Amino acid sequence: LAATHVDSLEGILEFLKSIGISENVMIAESAASGATFDGFDNYKYFDLQNKYPVKLVDLDQEKYELIHVFDEKDFRPHPVRTSSLILDPDTYVISAAKFKTHDRVLATLSLKNIVFGAPIKDPGFSWDKNRKAGTKNDKPIGHGSGLRAINYNTFSMAKLLHPDLSVIEGFEGMEGNGPNWGTPVDHRVCVAGTDWLASDRVAIELMGIDFANVGYLNYCADAGMGEVDLAKIEIIGEQIKDHIKSYKLNDNIEKQLIWKQPLG
């Protein structure tokens, strides 16, 4: 449930093929833990190369640049090694995301999929006993040691790291203790759009989540990064109201809402 389904990627590749785009298409990722290519193999992504001229890329083995985020412990900037490929303004980024609840920011959709896919880790890093000595993972740095910081840092990094096209697949979503330990939701929906904030806003509505509780997306809305007014978002296809399913949120939902409270 946590990973993008290979059929979703094939659908995107078929769309690109239909509009004549076949060169320089990549499926790129820095897996949260373990070797990225192992994940590609587990989820059958390599099979796509038999049908499409697509390259699979492990961002952990590519060039990176430093961006900075803040940490709640010391309120100082901390560097994060971040994929040069994703940061490159000439890269057209498609976020192939999932409908998932989350244990820190309520829901993870097209923006967060990119913001925390772009920071890299050392090859050989793992959270388990197979971890190579001395290896580091920069993704947790973006979490900023707290629930306020992860919401702010996600917003802050969105200025540099956001999709040009969002494809959020909810054929089978995840509710409850996501993003890893949730349970399936038979939802059978998909949201696609070139305004990533509008796309995430529609997905939040389809999940039956109160948008006012999703910190990082509210910060992005306040900064004018996209449209969040459902009355102003052009919906092509099915009506939102006909496909809303109320996703069970993570057990720690009350704790997550600390971002709404002032410091002190």
C-alpha positions as CSV (number, residue, x, y, z in Angstrom):
1,L,0.0,0.0,0.0
2,A,2.9,2.4,0.7
3,A,4.5,2.2,-2.8
4,T,3.3,3.5,-6.1
5,H,1.8,0.6,-8.1
6,V,3.5,-0.4,-11.3
7,D,0.2,-0.2,-13.1
8,S,0.0,3.5,-12.2
9,L,3.4,4.1,-13.7
10,E,2.4,2.2,-16.8
11,G,-0.7,4.4,-17.1
12,I,1.5,7.5,-17.0
13,L,3.9,6.1,-19.5
14,E,1.0,5.2,-21.9
15,F,-0.2,8.8,-21.6
16,L,3.3,10.2,-22.4
17,K,3.5,7.8,-25.3
18,S,0.1,9.1,-26.6
19,I,1.4,12.7,-26.7
20,G,4.6,11.7,-28.4
21,I,7.0,11.9,-25.4
22,S,9.4,8.9,-25.2
23,E,12.9,10.4,-24.9
24,N,14.6,11.1,-21.6
25,V,11.8,9.7,-19.5
26,M,13.0,8.4,-16.1
27,I,11.5,6.8,-13.1
28,A,13.6,8.2,-10.3
29,E,13.5,7.6,-6.5
30,S,15.6,7.7,-3.4
31,A,14.0,4.9,-1.3
32,A,13.2,5.8,2.3
33,S,15.2,2.8,3.5
34,G,17.3,0.3,1.8
35,A,18.5,0.1,-1.8
36,T,16.3,1.9,-4.3
37,F,16.8,-0.7,-7.0
38,D,15.7,-3.4,-4.6
39,G,12.4,-1.5,-4.3
40,F,12.2,-1.2,-8.1
41,D,12.7,-5.0,-8.3
42,N,10.2,-5.8,-5.5
43,Y,7.4,-3.7,-7.2
44,K,8.2,-5.0,-10.7
45,Y,9.2,-1.5,-12.1
46,F,12.0,-3.1,-14.2
47,D,9.3,-4.9,-16.2
48,L,8.4,-1.5,-17.6
49,Q,11.7,-1.3,-19.5
50,N,10.5,-4.2,-21.7
51,K,7.6,-2.1,-23.0
52,Y,8.8,1.5,-22.8
53,P,12.0,3.4,-23.4
54,V,12.2,4.5,-19.8
55,K,15.3,4.7,-17.5
56,L,15.2,3.7,-13.9
57,V,17.3,6.0,-11.7
58,D,18.5,5.7,-8.1
59,L,18.9,9.3,-6.9
60,D,21.2,8.1,-4.2
61,Q,23.8,7.5,-6.9
62,E,23.3,10.8,-8.7
63,K,24.5,14.4,-8.2
64,Y,23.1,16.5,-5.4
65,E,22.9,20.0,-4.1
66,L,22.5,21.4,-0.6
67,I,19.3,23.1,0.6
68,H,18.6,24.1,4.2
69,V,15.8,23.4,6.6
70,F,15.3,24.3,10.3
71,D,15.2,22.1,13.4
72,E,13.0,22.5,16.4
73,K,15.9,21.6,18.8
74,D,18.1,24.5,17.9
75,F,16.2,26.7,15.4
76,R,19.2,26.7,13.1
77,P,19.5,25.9,9.4
78,H,20.6,22.4,8.6
79,P,21.9,21.2,5.2
80,V,20.0,18.5,3.3
81,R,21.6,16.7,0.3
82,T,19.0,17.0,-2.4
83,S,18.8,15.5,-5.9
84,S,20.1,17.9,-8.5
85,L,17.9,16.2,-11.0
86,I,14.7,17.1,-9.1
87,L,16.0,20.6,-8.3
88,D,16.8,21.3,-12.0
89,P,14.2,23.8,-13.3
90,D,14.5,22.1,-16.7
91,T,13.3,18.8,-15.3
92,Y,9.6,18.2,-15.8
93,V,8.6,16.4,-12.6
94,I,5.6,14.1,-12.4
95,S,4.6,13.0,-8.9
96,A,3.2,9.5,-9.1
97,A,1.8,9.5,-5.6
98,K,-0.7,7.5,-3.5
99,F,-3.7,8.3,-1.3
100,K,-2.1,7.7,2.2
101,T,-2.7,8.9,5.7
102,H,0.4,9.9,7.7
103,D,1.8,9.8,11.2
104,R,3.2,13.4,11.1
105,V,1.3,15.5,8.6
106,L,-2.2,13.7,8.4
107,A,-1.8,12.8,4.7
108,T,1.0,12.4,2.2
109,L,0.1,13.2,-1.4
110,S,1.8,14.6,-4.5
111,L,3.8,17.4,-2.9
112,K,5.2,15.4,0.0
113,N,6.0,12.6,-2.4
114,I,8.5,14.8,-4.1
115,V,9.7,16.9,-1.1
116,F,10.9,13.7,0.7
117,G,11.8,11.7,-2.3
118,A,14.4,14.2,-3.4
119,P,16.6,14.2,-0.3
120,I,19.2,11.4,-0.6
121,K,20.9,8.9,1.6
122,D,24.3,7.1,1.3
123,P,24.3,3.9,-0.7
124,G,24.2,1.1,1.8
125,F,22.1,2.9,4.3
126,S,19.3,1.0,5.9
127,W,17.2,1.3,9.1
128,D,17.8,-2.4,10.0
129,K,20.8,-4.6,10.8
130,N,22.0,-4.5,7.2
131,R,23.0,-0.9,7.5
132,K,26.5,-0.2,6.2
133,A,28.7,1.4,8.9
134,G,29.1,5.2,8.6
135,T,26.2,5.7,6.2
136,K,23.8,8.5,6.6
137,N,20.2,9.4,5.5
138,D,19.3,13.1,5.0
139,K,15.6,12.5,4.8
140,P,15.0,12.7,8.5
141,I,16.8,16.1,8.6
142,G,13.8,17.5,6.8
143,H,11.5,16.3,9.6
144,G,13.2,18.9,11.8
145,S,12.8,17.0,15.0
146,G,9.2,17.8,15.5
147,L,5.6,18.1,14.1
148,R,5.8,21.8,13.7
149,A,9.1,21.7,11.8
150,I,8.0,19.0,9.4
151,N,5.0,21.0,8.3
152,Y,7.1,24.2,7.9
153,N,10.0,22.4,6.2
154,T,7.7,20.7,3.7
155,F,6.2,24.1,2.9
156,S,9.7,25.7,2.7
157,M,11.1,23.0,0.4
158,A,8.0,23.2,-1.8
159,K,9.3,26.4,-3.2
160,L,12.1,24.4,-4.9
161,L,10.7,20.9,-4.9
162,H,7.2,20.4,-6.3
163,P,5.6,18.5,-9.2
164,D,4.7,20.0,-12.5
165,L,2.1,17.3,-12.9
166,S,0.4,15.5,-10.0
167,V,-1.0,12.0,-10.5
168,I,-2.4,10.8,-7.2
169,E,-3.7,7.2,-7.4
170,G,-6.3,6.0,-5.0
171,F,-7.6,2.9,-6.6
172,E,-6.6,1.3,-3.3
173,G,-5.7,3.9,-0.7
174,M,-4.3,3.6,2.8
175,E,-6.0,4.7,6.0
176,G,-5.1,4.5,9.7
177,N,-1.5,4.2,10.7
178,G,0.1,5.3,7.5
179,P,2.3,5.8,5.7
180,N,3.6,2.3,6.4
181,W,1.3,0.4,8.7
182,G,-2.2,1.4,7.5
183,T,-5.0,-0.7,6.1
184,P,-6.5,-0.7,2.5
185,V,-9.4,1.5,1.3
186,D,-11.2,0.3,-1.8
187,H,-11.6,3.8,-3.2
188,R,-11.0,3.5,-7.0
189,V,-10.3,7.1,-7.7
190,C,-7.4,9.1,-9.2
191,V,-6.6,12.8,-9.2
192,A,-4.4,14.4,-11.9
193,G,-3.6,18.0,-12.5
194,T,-1.0,20.6,-13.3
195,D,-1.7,22.6,-10.1
196,W,-0.2,20.4,-7.5
197,L,-1.8,22.2,-4.6
198,A,-5.2,22.0,-6.2
199,S,-4.6,18.3,-6.8
200,D,-3.7,17.7,-3.2
201,R,-6.6,19.8,-2.1
202,V,-9.0,17.6,-4.1
203,A,-7.4,14.4,-2.8
204,I,-7.8,15.7,0.8
205,E,-11.5,16.3,0.2
206,L,-11.9,12.8,-1.4
207,M,-10.3,11.3,1.8
208,G,-12.9,13.1,3.9
209,I,-10.1,15.0,5.8
210,D,-10.6,18.5,7.1
211,F,-8.2,20.6,5.0
212,A,-7.8,23.1,7.9
213,N,-5.9,20.4,9.8
214,V,-3.2,19.8,7.1
215,G,-0.5,22.2,8.2
216,Y,2.0,22.1,5.3
217,L,-0.8,22.5,2.6
218,N,-2.3,25.4,4.5
219,Y,1.1,27.1,4.6
220,C,1.4,26.6,0.9
221,A,-2.0,28.0,0.4
222,D,-1.2,31.1,2.5
223,A,1.8,31.7,0.3
224,G,-0.2,31.5,-2.9
225,M,1.4,28.5,-4.3
226,G,-1.8,27.2,-5.9
227,E,-5.5,27.1,-5.7
228,V,-7.3,25.5,-2.7
229,D,-10.8,26.9,-3.1
230,L,-12.9,24.0,-4.4
231,A,-15.3,26.4,-5.9
232,K,-12.5,27.8,-8.1
233,I,-10.9,24.5,-9.1
234,E,-12.0,23.2,-12.4
235,I,-13.0,19.6,-12.0
236,I,-13.0,17.5,-15.2
237,G,-14.7,14.2,-14.9
238,E,-16.5,12.8,-11.8
239,Q,-17.9,15.1,-9.1
240,I,-15.9,15.1,-5.8
241,K,-19.1,14.7,-3.7
242,D,-19.9,11.4,-5.3
243,H,-16.6,9.7,-4.3
244,I,-15.7,10.9,-0.8
245,K,-14.6,8.2,1.6
246,S,-13.8,9.2,5.2
247,Y,-10.3,7.7,5.8
248,K,-9.5,6.7,9.3
249,L,-6.6,8.9,10.5
250,N,-3.5,7.8,12.3
251,D,-4.0,7.0,16.0
252,N,-1.8,9.9,17.0
253,I,-4.0,12.5,15.2
254,E,-4.4,14.8,18.2
255,K,-0.7,15.0,18.7
256,Q,-0.2,15.9,15.0
257,L,-2.4,19.0,15.4
258,I,0.2,20.7,17.6
259,W,1.2,22.7,14.5
260,K,-2.0,24.8,15.1
261,Q,-0.9,25.8,18.6
262,P,1.4,28.7,19.3
263,L,4.8,28.1,20.8
264,G,5.1,28.6,24.5
